Amino acid sequence: MIRAALAFLILAGAANAQERDFCADRPGKGSPPCVLDKGRFQAEVGGVDAAFTRGGGVSVDDVSYGGLELRLGLTSTVEGQLSWTAHERVRTKDHGVADTVSGAGALGAAVRWSLKNPAGDGVSIAVQPYVTAPTGSHGIGSDVWQGGVMLPVSIPLTGNWSLSLSPLVEARENASGAGRHAGYALAGGVGRAVGPVNLGVELWVDRDNDPTGRVTQASFDLTAAWTPKRLKDVQLDASAYVGLNRQTPDLELVVGLAHRF
């Protein structure tokens, strides 16, 4: 009995030693290439995501609460993801005339397949196809199925610095409501670990090729994530995104957390 108990403790210790480092999709607009260990589950919650736009007599306040992402390790190199926003409220004021729409967001599903280094160490690459179902409230999100594919990449640099890139291409609904068009985006940044805190600087560009008119958005992003020493499976984060042109919200502030089970 004692020998069996000791053997169990040794095996459990070895399993914990081989467990991958905690890696969350949050914060930032890109995604990391890391994949959860097989059988591990992770929940990531956006407490508040508030974007503010001002200009030309028009103001837009877009605030969402309870943005949820659920991740599950399916194999050693593949994980599945589900995402949903509990409530979003968009208030538009055009030269004194206000209009508000609110409700739940759309349901998204994705699969992340690691092509190199699923733990996220060294040069790590993954491919992530995804779809979004038209399940959101009227006026919140798209009314048709949309989808795309992302290619997350991370590259270690000198010291505690790292480079991350998240290019994507997706099929988006036309503004007319009929047909789809291509959209492209790239989030690229550098990050550095300072003790239990990871700090990041990111540039994000999005190109929407809608037939009624092409739109380019861009932002400069600052991110911070803290993992308490005694809670290695918990992360608290905050982000600030500053718009770089008139098509982008002037300021977006985000706070949230992630927990691995």
Disulfide bonds with the S-S distance in Angstrom:
Cys23-Cys34 1.89
